[in-house]
């Protein structure tokens, strides 16, 4: 699965991608994970999907590290993807 987004023009440190998976429509979410993209110029991420899960939900946000603190934006609306 390849996730693509538009580059943020402001000075950010990177992106975070959160994703979940479920085995079928209406099924309980089985796991959730957050991947950090430290390259602020990157605009895509390829992720391995397993054959046991068919429904994926993905969110993205930016973050900025400054003065020893990390500031996060709000999470985007989720995008849902289905494996055939």
PyMOL Python script that loads the backbone (N, CA, C, O; Angstrom):
from pymol import cmd

cmd.read_pdbstr("""\
ATOM      1  N   UNK A   1       0.857  -1.158   0.000  1.00  0.00           N
ATOM      2  CA  UNK A   1       0.000   0.000   0.000  1.00  0.00           C
ATOM      3  C   UNK A   1       0.908   1.227   0.000  1.00  0.00           C
ATOM      4  O   UNK A   1       1.835   1.315   0.805  1.00  0.00           O
ATOM      5  N   UNK A   2       0.646   2.164  -0.893  1.00  0.00           N
ATOM      6  CA  UNK A   2       1.419   3.402  -0.937  1.00  0.00           C
ATOM      7  C   UNK A   2       0.536   4.558  -0.500  1.00  0.00           C
ATOM      8  O   UNK A   2      -0.558   4.753  -1.029  1.00  0.00           O
ATOM      9  N   UNK A   3       1.012   5.308   0.452  1.00  0.00           N
ATOM     10  CA  UNK A   3       0.308   6.480   0.973  1.00  0.00           C
ATOM     11  C   UNK A   3       0.996   7.708   0.416  1.00  0.00           C
ATOM     12  O   UNK A   3       2.217   7.834   0.516  1.00  0.00           O
ATOM     13  N   UNK A   4       0.230   8.617  -0.170  1.00  0.00           N
ATOM     14  CA  UNK A   4       0.789   9.842  -0.745  1.00  0.00           C
ATOM     15  C   UNK A   4       0.094  11.053  -0.127  1.00  0.00           C
ATOM     16  O   UNK A   4      -1.093  11.000   0.196  1.00  0.00           O
ATOM     17  N   UNK A   5       0.846  12.145   0.035  1.00  0.00           N
ATOM     18  CA  UNK A   5       0.288  13.373   0.574  1.00  0.00           C
ATOM     19  C   UNK A   5       0.991  14.556  -0.075  1.00  0.00           C
ATOM     20  O   UNK A   5       2.032  14.413  -0.717  1.00  0.00           O
ATOM     21  N   UNK A   6       0.387  15.735   0.112  1.00  0.00           N
ATOM     22  CA  UNK A   6       0.996  16.956  -0.421  1.00  0.00           C
ATOM     23  C   UNK A   6       2.008  17.488   0.577  1.00  0.00           C
ATOM     24  O   UNK A   6       1.790  17.440   1.788  1.00  0.00           O
ATOM     25  N   UNK A   7       3.104  17.991   0.062  1.00  0.00           N
ATOM     26  CA  UNK A   7       4.155  18.562   0.908  1.00  0.00           C
ATOM     27  C   UNK A   7       3.640  19.822   1.587  1.00  0.00           C
ATOM     28  O   UNK A   7       2.949  20.628   0.965  1.00  0.00           O
ATOM     29  N   UNK A   8       3.973  19.993   2.856  1.00  0.00           N
ATOM     30  CA  UNK A   8       3.616  21.180   3.618  1.00  0.00           C
ATOM     31  C   UNK A   8       4.687  22.231   3.376  1.00  0.00           C
ATOM     32  O   UNK A   8       5.875  21.954   3.546  1.00  0.00           O
ATOM     33  N   UNK A   9       4.282  23.440   2.979  1.00  0.00           N
ATOM     34  CA  UNK A   9       5.244  24.492   2.643  1.00  0.00           C
ATOM     35  C   UNK A   9       5.900  25.126   3.865  1.00  0.00           C
ATOM     36  O   UNK A   9       6.987  25.694   3.754  1.00  0.00           O
ATOM     37  N   UNK A  10       5.265  25.039   5.018  1.00  0.00           N
ATOM     38  CA  UNK A  10       5.833  25.633   6.236  1.00  0.00           C
ATOM     39  C   UNK A  10       7.011  24.793   6.721  1.00  0.00           C
ATOM     40  O   UNK A  10       7.166  23.637   6.327  1.00  0.00           O
ATOM     41  N   UNK A  11       7.818  25.370   7.559  1.00  0.00           N
ATOM     42  CA  UNK A  11       8.966  24.661   8.115  1.00  0.00           C
ATOM     43  C   UNK A  11       8.487  23.637   9.137  1.00  0.00           C
ATOM     44  O   UNK A  11       8.163  23.987  10.272  1.00  0.00           O
ATOM     45  N   UNK A  12       8.444  22.390   8.734  1.00  0.00           N
ATOM     46  CA  UNK A  12       8.077  21.301   9.632  1.00  0.00           C
ATOM     47  C   UNK A  12       9.261  20.353   9.738  1.00  0.00           C
ATOM     48  O   UNK A  12      10.149  20.358   8.886  1.00  0.00           O
ATOM     49  N   UNK A  13       9.270  19.543  10.784  1.00  0.00           N
ATOM     50  CA  UNK A  13      10.347  18.574  10.967  1.00  0.00           C
ATOM     51  C   UNK A  13      10.052  17.249  10.272  1.00  0.00           C
ATOM     52  O   UNK A  13      10.973  16.536   9.871  1.00  0.00           O
ATOM     53  N   UNK A  14       8.780  16.923  10.129  1.00  0.00           N
ATOM     54  CA  UNK A  14       8.426  15.658   9.504  1.00  0.00           C
ATOM     55  C   UNK A  14       6.943  15.388   9.588  1.00  0.00           C
ATOM     56  O   UNK A  14       6.143  16.277   9.880  1.00  0.00           O
ATOM     57  N   UNK A  15       6.588  14.128   9.323  1.00  0.00           N
ATOM     58  CA  UNK A  15       5.192  13.700   9.292  1.00  0.00           C
ATOM     59  C   UNK A  15       5.022  12.462  10.161  1.00  0.00           C
ATOM     60  O   UNK A  15       5.977  11.723  10.403  1.00  0.00           O
ATOM     61  N   UNK A  16       3.806  12.247  10.625  1.00  0.00           N
ATOM     62  CA  UNK A  16       3.450  11.003  11.293  1.00  0.00           C
ATOM     63  C   UNK A  16       2.260  10.410  10.555  1.00  0.00           C
ATOM     64  O   UNK A  16       1.308  11.115  10.218  1.00  0.00           O
ATOM     65  N   UNK A  17       2.325   9.114  10.311  1.00  0.00           N
ATOM     66  CA  UNK A  17       1.231   8.390   9.669  1.00  0.00           C
ATOM     67  C   UNK A  17       0.713   7.375  10.673  1.00  0.00           C
ATOM     68  O   UNK A  17       1.483   6.577  11.208  1.00  0.00           O
ATOM     69  N   UNK A  18      -0.580   7.402  10.929  1.00  0.00           N
ATOM     70  CA  UNK A  18      -1.221   6.412  11.792  1.00  0.00           C
ATOM     71  C   UNK A  18      -2.104   5.545  10.916  1.00  0.00           C
ATOM     72  O   UNK A  18      -2.758   6.044  10.000  1.00  0.00           O
ATOM     73  N   UNK A  19      -2.124   4.255  11.192  1.00  0.00           N
ATOM     74  CA  UNK A  19      -2.990   3.376  10.411  1.00  0.00           C
ATOM     75  C   UNK A  19      -3.496   2.228  11.281  1.00  0.00           C
ATOM     76  O   UNK A  19      -2.857   1.815  12.249  1.00  0.00           O
ATOM     77  N   UNK A  20      -4.663   1.735  10.896  1.00  0.00           N
ATOM     78  CA  UNK A  20      -5.292   0.622  11.584  1.00  0.00           C
ATOM     79  C   UNK A  20      -5.749  -0.377  10.538  1.00  0.00           C
ATOM     80  O   UNK A  20      -5.798  -0.070   9.347  1.00  0.00           O
ATOM     81  N   UNK A  21      -6.080  -1.568  10.992  1.00  0.00           N
ATOM     82  CA  UNK A  21      -6.547  -2.595  10.067  1.00  0.00           C
ATOM     83  C   UNK A  21      -7.633  -3.428  10.726  1.00  0.00           C
ATOM     84  O   UNK A  21      -7.655  -3.597  11.945  1.00  0.00           O
ATOM     85  N   UNK A  22      -8.526  -3.942   9.903  1.00  0.00           N
ATOM     86  CA  UNK A  22      -9.592  -4.828  10.370  1.00  0.00           C
ATOM     87  C   UNK A  22      -9.751  -5.950   9.356  1.00  0.00           C
ATOM     88  O   UNK A  22      -9.385  -5.803   8.190  1.00  0.00           O
ATOM     89  N   UNK A  23     -10.298  -7.068   9.806  1.00  0.00           N
ATOM     90  CA  UNK A  23     -10.422  -8.229   8.925  1.00  0.00           C
ATOM     91  C   UNK A  23     -11.612  -8.130   7.981  1.00  0.00           C
ATOM     92  O   UNK A  23     -11.585  -8.741   6.912  1.00  0.00           O
ATOM     93  N   UNK A  24     -12.659  -7.380   8.338  1.00  0.00           N
ATOM     94  CA  UNK A  24     -13.815  -7.244   7.456  1.00  0.00           C
ATOM     95  C   UNK A  24     -14.619  -6.021   7.846  1.00  0.00           C
ATOM     96  O   UNK A  24     -14.353  -5.404   8.877  1.00  0.00           O
ATOM     97  N   UNK A  25     -15.595  -5.667   7.034  1.00  0.00           N
ATOM     98  CA  UNK A  25     -16.475  -4.525   7.304  1.00  0.00           C
ATOM     99  C   UNK A  25     -17.133  -4.689   8.668  1.00  0.00           C
ATOM    100  O   UNK A  25     -17.684  -5.746   8.973  1.00  0.00           O
ATOM    101  N   UNK A  26     -17.077  -3.653   9.478  1.00  0.00           N
ATOM    102  CA  UNK A  26     -17.705  -3.679  10.788  1.00  0.00           C
ATOM    103  C   UNK A  26     -16.934  -4.437  11.850  1.00  0.00           C
ATOM    104  O   UNK A  26     -17.361  -4.484  13.004  1.00  0.00           O
ATOM    105  N   UNK A  27     -15.806  -5.031  11.486  1.00  0.00           N
ATOM    106  CA  UNK A  27     -15.014  -5.794  12.447  1.00  0.00           C
ATOM    107  C   UNK A  27     -14.242  -4.859  13.370  1.00  0.00           C
ATOM    108  O   UNK A  27     -13.955  -3.712  13.026  1.00  0.00           O
ATOM    109  N   UNK A  28     -13.923  -5.365  14.520  1.00  0.00           N
ATOM    110  CA  UNK A  28     -13.130  -4.622  15.486  1.00  0.00           C
ATOM    111  C   UNK A  28     -11.730  -4.380  14.928  1.00  0.00           C
ATOM    112  O   UNK A  28     -11.150  -5.257  14.288  1.00  0.00           O
ATOM    113  N   UNK A  29     -11.192  -3.193  15.173  1.00  0.00           N
ATOM    114  CA  UNK A  29      -9.835  -2.869  14.728  1.00  0.00           C
ATOM    115  C   UNK A  29      -8.858  -3.770  15.472  1.00  0.00           C
ATOM    116  O   UNK A  29      -8.926  -3.897  16.695  1.00  0.00           O
ATOM    117  N   UNK A  30      -7.957  -4.387  14.735  1.00  0.00           N
ATOM    118  CA  UNK A  30      -7.038  -5.365  15.330  1.00  0.00           C
ATOM    119  C   UNK A  30      -5.750  -4.746  15.848  1.00  0.00           C
ATOM    120  O   UNK A  30      -5.191  -5.233  16.830  1.00  0.00           O
ATOM    121  N   UNK A  31      -5.275  -3.704  15.226  1.00  0.00           N
ATOM    122  CA  UNK A  31      -4.061  -3.063  15.714  1.00  0.00           C
ATOM    123  C   UNK A  31      -4.018  -1.628  15.208  1.00  0.00           C
ATOM    124  O   UNK A  31      -4.738  -1.265  14.278  1.00  0.00           O
ATOM    125  N   UNK A  32      -3.189  -0.838  15.814  1.00  0.00           N
ATOM    126  CA  UNK A  32      -2.952   0.538  15.367  1.00  0.00           C
ATOM    127  C   UNK A  32      -1.459   0.791  15.479  1.00  0.00           C
ATOM    128  O   UNK A  32      -0.798   0.297  16.393  1.00  0.00           O
ATOM    129  N   UNK A  33      -0.939   1.564  14.543  1.00  0.00           N
ATOM    130  CA  UNK A  33       0.496   1.828  14.548  1.00  0.00           C
ATOM    131  C   UNK A  33       0.732   3.246  14.041  1.00  0.00           C
ATOM    132  O   UNK A  33      -0.058   3.775  13.260  1.00  0.00           O
ATOM    133  N   UNK A  34       1.813   3.849  14.487  1.00  0.00           N
ATOM    134  CA  UNK A  34       2.214   5.171  14.026  1.00  0.00           C
ATOM    135  C   UNK A  34       3.622   5.065  13.462  1.00  0.00           C
ATOM    136  O   UNK A  34       4.529   4.544  14.110  1.00  0.00           O
ATOM    137  N   UNK A  35       3.789   5.566  12.249  1.00  0.00           N
ATOM    138  CA  UNK A  35       5.093   5.594  11.588  1.00  0.00           C
ATOM    139  C   UNK A  35       5.535   7.038  11.460  1.00  0.00           C
ATOM    140  O   UNK A  35       4.751   7.895  11.054  1.00  0.00           O
ATOM    141  N   UNK A  36       6.777   7.315  11.801  1.00  0.00           N
ATOM    142  CA  UNK A  36       7.306   8.674  11.719  1.00  0.00           C
ATOM    143  C   UNK A  36       8.164   8.825  10.472  1.00  0.00           C
ATOM    144  O   UNK A  36       9.036   7.999  10.203  1.00  0.00           O
ATOM    145  N   UNK A  37       7.909   9.890   9.711  1.00  0.00           N
ATOM    146  CA  UNK A  37       8.683  10.225   8.522  1.00  0.00           C
ATOM    147  C   UNK A  37       9.497  11.468   8.869  1.00  0.00           C
ATOM    148  O   UNK A  37       8.934  12.557   8.980  1.00  0.00           O
ATOM    149  N   UNK A  38      10.798  11.327   9.039  1.00  0.00           N
ATOM    150  CA  UNK A  38      11.631  12.438   9.497  1.00  0.00           C
ATOM    151  C   UNK A  38      12.075  13.366   8.374  1.00  0.00           C
ATOM    152  O   UNK A  38      12.596  14.448   8.644  1.00  0.00           O
ATOM    153  N   UNK A  39      11.880  12.969   7.132  1.00  0.00           N
ATOM    154  CA  UNK A  39      12.257  13.777   5.971  1.00  0.00           C
ATOM    155  C   UNK A  39      11.081  14.657   5.566  1.00  0.00           C
ATOM    156  O   UNK A  39      10.084  14.156   5.047  1.00  0.00           O
ATOM    157  N   UNK A  40      11.186  15.961   5.798  1.00  0.00           N
ATOM    158  CA  UNK A  40      10.058  16.869   5.520  1.00  0.00           C
ATOM    159  C   UNK A  40       9.789  17.050   4.033  1.00  0.00           C
ATOM    160  O   UNK A  40       8.738  17.572   3.663  1.00  0.00           O
ATOM    161  N   UNK A  41      10.712  16.631   3.170  1.00  0.00           N
ATOM    162  CA  UNK A  41      10.522  16.740   1.729  1.00  0.00           C
ATOM    163  C   UNK A  41       9.868  15.503   1.117  1.00  0.00           C
ATOM    164  O   UNK A  41       9.501  15.508  -0.058  1.00  0.00           O
ATOM    165  N   UNK A  42       9.727  14.476   1.889  1.00  0.00           N
ATOM    166  CA  UNK A  42       9.133  13.229   1.392  1.00  0.00           C
ATOM    167  C   UNK A  42       7.619  13.373   1.288  1.00  0.00           C
ATOM    168  O   UNK A  42       6.998  14.024   2.128  1.00  0.00           O
ATOM    169  N   UNK A  43       7.024  12.769   0.262  1.00  0.00           N
ATOM    170  CA  UNK A  43       5.577  12.896   0.068  1.00  0.00           C
ATOM    171  C   UNK A  43       4.890  11.553  -0.179  1.00  0.00           C
ATOM    172  O   UNK A  43       3.758  11.522  -0.661  1.00  0.00           O
ATOM    173  N   UNK A  44       5.554  10.450   0.143  1.00  0.00           N
ATOM    174  CA  UNK A  44       4.905   9.143   0.018  1.00  0.00           C
ATOM    175  C   UNK A  44       5.598   8.134   0.928  1.00  0.00           C
ATOM    176  O   UNK A  44       6.745   8.319   1.336  1.00  0.00           O
ATOM    177  N   UNK A  45       4.876   7.072   1.230  1.00  0.00           N
ATOM    178  CA  UNK A  45       5.405   5.989   2.063  1.00  0.00           C
ATOM    179  C   UNK A  45       4.742   4.700   1.606  1.00  0.00           C
ATOM    180  O   UNK A  45       3.516   4.621   1.529  1.00  0.00           O
ATOM    181  N   UNK A  46       5.547   3.694   1.305  1.00  0.00           N
ATOM    182  CA  UNK A  46       5.022   2.385   0.937  1.00  0.00           C
ATOM    183  C   UNK A  46       5.039   1.507   2.172  1.00  0.00           C
ATOM    184  O   UNK A  46       6.052   1.401   2.864  1.00  0.00           O
ATOM    185  N   UNK A  47       3.895   0.876   2.441  1.00  0.00           N
ATOM    186  CA  UNK A  47       3.760   0.041   3.624  1.00  0.00           C
ATOM    187  C   UNK A  47       3.305  -1.344   3.208  1.00  0.00           C
ATOM    188  O   UNK A  47       2.492  -1.492   2.296  1.00  0.00           O
ATOM    189  N   UNK A  48       3.823  -2.341   3.867  1.00  0.00           N
ATOM    190  CA  UNK A  48       3.445  -3.725   3.583  1.00  0.00           C
ATOM    191  C   UNK A  48       2.086  -4.012   4.236  1.00  0.00           C
ATOM    192  O   UNK A  48       1.844  -3.656   5.389  1.00  0.00           O
ATOM    193  N   UNK A  49       1.222  -4.656   3.479  1.00  0.00           N
ATOM    194  CA  UNK A  49      -0.061  -5.073   4.030  1.00  0.00           C
ATOM    195  C   UNK A  49      -0.095  -6.593   4.068  1.00  0.00           C
ATOM    196  O   UNK A  49       0.558  -7.256   3.261  1.00  0.00           O
ATOM    197  N   UNK A  50      -0.845  -7.134   4.992  1.00  0.00           N
ATOM    198  CA  UNK A  50      -0.925  -8.585   5.125  1.00  0.00           C
ATOM    199  C   UNK A  50      -2.204  -9.098   4.473  1.00  0.00           C
ATOM    200  O   UNK A  50      -3.172  -8.357   4.300  1.00  0.00           O
ATOM    201  N   UNK A  51      -2.188 -10.349   4.124  1.00  0.00           N
ATOM    202  CA  UNK A  51      -3.348 -10.932   3.450  1.00  0.00           C
ATOM    203  C   UNK A  51      -4.522 -11.161   4.383  1.00  0.00           C
ATOM    204  O   UNK A  51      -5.636 -11.388   3.911  1.00  0.00           O
ATOM    205  N   UNK A  52      -4.311 -11.108   5.692  1.00  0.00           N
ATOM    206  CA  UNK A  52      -5.402 -11.381   6.620  1.00  0.00           C
ATOM    207  C   UNK A  52      -6.282 -10.165   6.876  1.00  0.00           C
ATOM    208  O   UNK A  52      -7.401 -10.311   7.370  1.00  0.00           O
ATOM    209  N   UNK A  53      -5.804  -8.977   6.554  1.00  0.00           N
ATOM    210  CA  UNK A  53      -6.593  -7.771   6.794  1.00  0.00           C
ATOM    211  C   UNK A  53      -7.094  -7.195   5.472  1.00  0.00           C
ATOM    212  O   UNK A  53      -6.366  -7.184   4.480  1.00  0.00           O
ATOM    213  N   UNK A  54      -8.330  -6.721   5.461  1.00  0.00           N
ATOM    214  CA  UNK A  54      -8.908  -6.203   4.215  1.00  0.00           C
ATOM    215  C   UNK A  54      -9.274  -4.725   4.293  1.00  0.00           C
ATOM    216  O   UNK A  54      -9.420  -4.077   3.256  1.00  0.00           O
ATOM    217  N   UNK A  55      -9.423  -4.188   5.475  1.00  0.00           N
ATOM    218  CA  UNK A  55      -9.852  -2.793   5.652  1.00  0.00           C
ATOM    219  C   UNK A  55      -8.758  -2.024   6.368  1.00  0.00           C
ATOM    220  O   UNK A  55      -8.322  -2.424   7.447  1.00  0.00           O
ATOM    221  N   UNK A  56      -8.311  -0.928   5.780  1.00  0.00           N
ATOM    222  CA  UNK A  56      -7.281  -0.087   6.383  1.00  0.00           C
ATOM    223  C   UNK A  56      -7.796   1.339   6.505  1.00  0.00           C
ATOM    224  O   UNK A  56      -8.513   1.817   5.628  1.00  0.00           O
ATOM    225  N   UNK A  57      -7.436   2.016   7.582  1.00  0.00           N
ATOM    226  CA  UNK A  57      -7.767   3.421   7.787  1.00  0.00           C
ATOM    227  C   UNK A  57      -6.461   4.149   8.086  1.00  0.00           C
ATOM    228  O   UNK A  57      -5.662   3.686   8.901  1.00  0.00           O
ATOM    229  N   UNK A  58      -6.241   5.294   7.424  1.00  0.00           N
ATOM    230  CA  UNK A  58      -4.966   6.001   7.514  1.00  0.00           C
ATOM    231  C   UNK A  58      -5.209   7.470   7.844  1.00  0.00           C
ATOM    232  O   UNK A  58      -6.111   8.096   7.287  1.00  0.00           O
ATOM    233  N   UNK A  59      -4.400   8.020   8.756  1.00  0.00           N
ATOM    234  CA  UNK A  59      -4.404   9.433   9.122  1.00  0.00           C
ATOM    235  C   UNK A  59      -2.986   9.961   8.975  1.00  0.00           C
ATOM    236  O   UNK A  59      -2.032   9.184   9.001  1.00  0.00           O
ATOM    237  N   UNK A  60      -2.835  11.271   8.821  1.00  0.00           N
ATOM    238  CA  UNK A  60      -1.500  11.878   8.754  1.00  0.00           C
ATOM    239  C   UNK A  60      -1.519  13.217   9.485  1.00  0.00           C
ATOM    240  O   UNK A  60      -2.552  13.883   9.549  1.00  0.00           O
ATOM    241  N   UNK A  61      -0.377  13.602  10.029  1.00  0.00           N
ATOM    242  CA  UNK A  61      -0.215  14.921  10.638  1.00  0.00           C
ATOM    243  C   UNK A  61       1.250  15.334  10.524  1.00  0.00           C
ATOM    244  O   UNK A  61       2.118  14.496  10.282  1.00  0.00           O
ATOM    245  N   UNK A  62       1.521  16.630  10.697  1.00  0.00           N
ATOM    246  CA  UNK A  62       2.890  17.126  10.673  1.00  0.00           C
ATOM    247  C   UNK A  62       3.341  17.421  12.094  1.00  0.00           C
ATOM    248  O   UNK A  62       2.523  17.584  13.000  1.00  0.00           O
ATOM    249  N   UNK A  63       4.652  17.485  12.274  1.00  0.00           N
ATOM    250  CA  UNK A  63       5.185  17.890  13.575  1.00  0.00           C
ATOM    251  C   UNK A  63       6.391  18.795  13.370  1.00  0.00           C
ATOM    252  O   UNK A  63       7.032  18.782  12.319  1.00  0.00           O
ATOM    253  N   UNK A  64       6.680  19.578  14.396  1.00  0.00           N
ATOM    254  CA  UNK A  64       7.803  20.514  14.392  1.00  0.00           C
ATOM    255  C   UNK A  64       8.540  20.371  15.711  1.00  0.00           C
ATOM    256  O   UNK A  64       7.935  20.453  16.780  1.00  0.00           O
ATOM    257  N   UNK A  65       9.853  20.156  15.634  1.00  0.00           N
ATOM    258  CA  UNK A  65      10.689  20.095  16.834  1.00  0.00           C
ATOM    259  C   UNK A  65      11.441  21.406  16.946  1.00  0.00           C
ATOM    260  O   UNK A  65      12.158  21.799  16.025  1.00  0.00           O
ATOM    261  N   UNK A  66      11.281  22.072  18.057  1.00  0.00           N
ATOM    262  CA  UNK A  66      11.969  23.342  18.289  1.00  0.00           C
ATOM    263  C   UNK A  66      12.154  23.557  19.788  1.00  0.00           C
ATOM    264  O   UNK A  66      11.250  23.292  20.580  1.00  0.00           O
ATOM    265  N   UNK A  67      13.321  24.034  20.161  1.00  0.00           N
ATOM    266  CA  UNK A  67      13.601  24.340  21.566  1.00  0.00           C
ATOM    267  C   UNK A  67      13.428  23.160  22.497  1.00  0.00           C
ATOM    268  O   UNK A  67      13.042  23.346  23.651  1.00  0.00           O
ATOM    269  N   UNK A  68      13.701  21.958  22.037  1.00  0.00           N
ATOM    270  CA  UNK A  68      13.575  20.773  22.883  1.00  0.00           C
ATOM    271  C   UNK A  68      12.154  20.261  23.028  1.00  0.00           C
ATOM    272  O   UNK A  68      11.925  19.288  23.747  1.00  0.00           O
ATOM    273  N   UNK A  69      11.198  20.890  22.366  1.00  0.00           N
ATOM    274  CA  UNK A  69       9.803  20.462  22.425  1.00  0.00           C
ATOM    275  C   UNK A  69       9.339  20.029  21.039  1.00  0.00           C
ATOM    276  O   UNK A  69       9.887  20.453  20.022  1.00  0.00           O
ATOM    277  N   UNK A  70       8.332  19.189  21.022  1.00  0.00           N
ATOM    278  CA  UNK A  70       7.740  18.743  19.767  1.00  0.00           C
ATOM    279  C   UNK A  70       6.281  19.186  19.734  1.00  0.00           C
ATOM    280  O   UNK A  70       5.521  18.937  20.671  1.00  0.00           O
ATOM    281  N   UNK A  71       5.905  19.844  18.645  1.00  0.00           N
ATOM    282  CA  UNK A  71       4.541  20.337  18.455  1.00  0.00           C
ATOM    283  C   UNK A  71       3.905  19.570  17.302  1.00  0.00           C
ATOM    284  O   UNK A  71       4.520  19.385  16.252  1.00  0.00           O
ATOM    285  N   UNK A  72       2.662  19.123  17.510  1.00  0.00           N
ATOM    286  CA  UNK A  72       1.957  18.324  16.517  1.00  0.00           C
ATOM    287  C   UNK A  72       0.732  19.061  16.002  1.00  0.00           C
ATOM    288  O   UNK A  72       0.080  19.791  16.748  1.00  0.00           O
ATOM    289  N   UNK A  73       0.422  18.870  14.723  1.00  0.00           N
ATOM    290  CA  UNK A  73      -0.833  19.388  14.185  1.00  0.00           C
ATOM    291  C   UNK A  73      -1.948  18.409  14.564  1.00  0.00           C
ATOM    292  O   UNK A  73      -1.686  17.360  15.153  1.00  0.00           O
ATOM    293  N   UNK A  74      -3.175  18.753  14.229  1.00  0.00           N
ATOM    294  CA  UNK A  74      -4.287  17.833  14.405  1.00  0.00           C
ATOM    295  C   UNK A  74      -4.146  16.713  13.370  1.00  0.00           C
ATOM    296  O   UNK A  74      -3.525  16.903  12.324  1.00  0.00           O
ATOM    297  N   UNK A  75      -4.719  15.560  13.663  1.00  0.00           N
ATOM    298  CA  UNK A  75      -4.735  14.471  12.692  1.00  0.00           C
ATOM    299  C   UNK A  75      -5.672  14.839  11.549  1.00  0.00           C
ATOM    300  O   UNK A  75      -6.690  15.498  11.761  1.00  0.00           O
ATOM    301  N   UNK A  76      -5.331  14.415  10.350  1.00  0.00           N
ATOM    302  CA  UNK A  76      -6.204  14.621   9.196  1.00  0.00           C
ATOM    303  C   UNK A  76      -7.456  13.753   9.349  1.00  0.00           C
ATOM    304  O   UNK A  76      -7.517  12.890  10.225  1.00  0.00           O
ATOM    305  N   UNK A  77      -8.444  13.987   8.496  1.00  0.00           N
ATOM    306  CA  UNK A  77      -9.556  13.052   8.411  1.00  0.00           C
ATOM    307  C   UNK A  77      -8.993  11.730   7.887  1.00  0.00           C
ATOM    308  O   UNK A  77      -8.013  11.722   7.142  1.00  0.00           O
ATOM    309  N   UNK A  78      -9.602  10.632   8.269  1.00  0.00           N
ATOM    310  CA  UNK A  78      -9.054   9.344   7.839  1.00  0.00           C
ATOM    311  C   UNK A  78      -9.433   9.052   6.388  1.00  0.00           C
ATOM    312  O   UNK A  78     -10.447   9.521   5.870  1.00  0.00           O
ATOM    313  N   UNK A  79      -8.579   8.266   5.770  1.00  0.00           N
ATOM    314  CA  UNK A  79      -8.828   7.743   4.434  1.00  0.00           C
ATOM    315  C   UNK A  79      -8.941   6.232   4.593  1.00  0.00           C
ATOM    316  O   UNK A  79      -8.108   5.592   5.233  1.00  0.00           O
ATOM    317  N   UNK A  80      -9.988   5.681   3.997  1.00  0.00           N
ATOM    318  CA  UNK A  80     -10.221   4.246   4.124  1.00  0.00           C
ATOM    319  C   UNK A  80      -9.800   3.549   2.823  1.00  0.00           C
ATOM    320  O   UNK A  80     -10.091   4.025   1.726  1.00  0.00           O
ATOM    321  N   UNK A  81      -9.114   2.420   2.969  1.00  0.00           N
ATOM    322  CA  UNK A  81      -8.677   1.642   1.809  1.00  0.00           C
ATOM    323  C   UNK A  81      -9.086   0.186   2.018  1.00  0.00           C
ATOM    324  O   UNK A  81      -9.053  -0.337   3.131  1.00  0.00           O
ATOM    325  N   UNK A  82      -9.469  -0.442   0.926  1.00  0.00           N
ATOM    326  CA  UNK A  82      -9.897  -1.843   0.964  1.00  0.00           C
ATOM    327  C   UNK A  82      -8.996  -2.667   0.068  1.00  0.00           C
ATOM    328  O   UNK A  82      -8.645  -2.251  -1.036  1.00  0.00           O
ATOM    329  N   UNK A  83      -8.626  -3.839   0.554  1.00  0.00           N
ATOM    330  CA  UNK A  83      -7.884  -4.795  -0.255  1.00  0.00           C
ATOM    331  C   UNK A  83      -8.898  -5.741  -0.880  1.00  0.00           C
ATOM    332  O   UNK A  83      -9.796  -6.234  -0.197  1.00  0.00           O
ATOM    333  N   UNK A  84      -8.758  -5.994  -2.177  1.00  0.00           N
ATOM    334  CA  UNK A  84      -9.695  -6.898  -2.872  1.00  0.00           C
ATOM    335  C   UNK A  84      -9.526  -8.327  -2.440  1.00  0.00           C
ATOM    336  O   UNK A  84     -10.235  -9.208  -2.928  1.00  0.00           O
TER     337      UNK A  84
END
""", "prot")
cmd.dss("prot")
cmd.show_as("cartoon", "prot")
cmd.util.cbc("prot")
cmd.orient("prot")
